[in-house]
Amino acid sequence: MSLQGNIFGNDNTHQEIILEHGTLAYYPQFFTPHESNQFYQTLVDTTAWKQESMRMYGREVLFPRLMAWYGDAATSYSFSGNTFTPQPWTDTLLDIRNRVSPTAATTFNSVLLNYYRSGNDSMGWHADDEPALGKNPVIASVNFGAARRFLLRNKADHSHKQEILLQHGSLLIMKGELQHYWEHHVPKTSKPVAGRINLTFRYIHP
């Protein structure tokens, strides 16, 4: 575990998790509760949410969450058989990005937003390893709303696992070779939970 003091006006006390082939840095209180509440409600109200679908077993299946893609003009992104054309940055998203970038020590030109409306919404096992993200992408994951479990498993050996409870106002940075060797997942839960918004900032290479 690595602890650091406050810089850039954020709480940068964090836990660093070193995995075989990859690193995670988790900041549980990166944003204050007050600003986290404001960001959450603004994003719920102003984001161009859409329930996308993917083709599975010969039929179209809706993703179990709402999604939106924002970024620079030339940052279209393809995954699960879909190509997403970015909406232009909003002031709110730029504000969050500018807070996150110095801590992640990188620049981001796009962000994927996922809105988990209840415990029935989820994210299946996957890795952010598309070629457009480059060799060892840095992914900055910001979380507002209800705390949800974030699971990781080694691609070659599923018995190697890691779990983090992503809290309201938290930041999780994934870096190194992580996306090539590990998958991640947000499971459904039968517990009554409120909505959650996750933003994953990334850099799309031309």
C-alpha positions, -999 to +999 in steps of 0.1 A: +000+000+000+013+035-009+000+066+008+005+101-005-007+136+007-030+161-009-021+176-043-042+194-069-068+200-043-079+163-043-075+136-016-047+116-032-044+091-003-045+058-022-039+021-023-016+008-049-022-028-059+006-046-078-006-076-098+014-099-120+014-079-153-003-048-142-010-021-116-041-006-100-041+027-080-073+032-060-083+066-046-115+061-025-122+098-018-107+115-048-138+139-051-155+153-020-190+140-012-206+174-020-190+177-055-196+139-061-233+145-055-233+174-079-214+156-106-237+126-103-269+145-107-256+167-135-245+136-154-278+119-149-297+149-162-275+161-190-258+131-206-271+118-239-278+083-225-286+054-249-292+017-244-270+001-270-273-035-282-249-062-294-254-093-315-252-125-295-263-160-304-278-147-337-300-120-321-297-085-309-293-082-271-295-050-251-266-040-230-277-042-193-270-005-187-271+029-204-241+042-222-226+074-238-194+082-256-178+117-255-145+130-267-124+148-293-138+147-329-115+119-342-120+094-314-146+070-327-144+037-307-154+002-316-162-027-293-188-056-291-196-050-328-205-014-323-188+018-334-193+049-312-190+084-326-182+109-298-205+136-286-186+168-280-171+174-245-193+191-220-180+215-194-187+189-166-168+162-184-139+185-191-138+195-154-136+159-143-110+151-169-088+180-159-090+169-123-081+133-131-053+137-157-025+150-135-030+121-110-030+096-139+000+114-154-015+112-189-038+130-212-072+116-222-091+124-254-123+104-248-145+090-221-170+061-220-199+067-195-220+038-181-251+044-161-261+015-138-297+023-129-301-004-103-285-036-091-300-054-122-276-034-145-241-049-149-209-052-170-197-085-184-162-098-183-139-080-207-106-062-211-100-027-226-074-041-250-087-028-284-058-018-307-069+018-308-060+021-271-023+013-277+001-012-262-003-005-224-033+019-220-039+039-189-076+038-180-089+062-154-122+050-139-143+076-120-173+065-099-203+085-087-234+071-069-239+037-053-209+016-044-205-015-066-182-045-066-154-044-093-139-078-100-108-087-118-095-121-129-064-133-147-072-143-183-050-174-182-060-185-147-094-175-134-085-185-099-063-154-096-088-127-087-090-093-072-120-073-059-124-036-051-156-019-038-158+013-060-172+040-038-189+073-045-164+099-056-136+074-061-109+071-088-094+038-100-064+040-124-055+008-144-021+008-160+009-012-172+001-046-189-031-050-170-055-050-199-035-077-218-035-102-189-066-093-168-104-090-173-128-069-152-165-072-145-193-054-125-217-081-115-254-078-108-266-076-072-298-086-056-293-060-029-314-028-033-289-002-046-293+032-061-279+043-094-242+045-103-224+063-130-189+052-141-167+072-164-136+055-180-113+081-195-089+068-222-067+079-250-077+068-285-047+066-309-054+078-345 
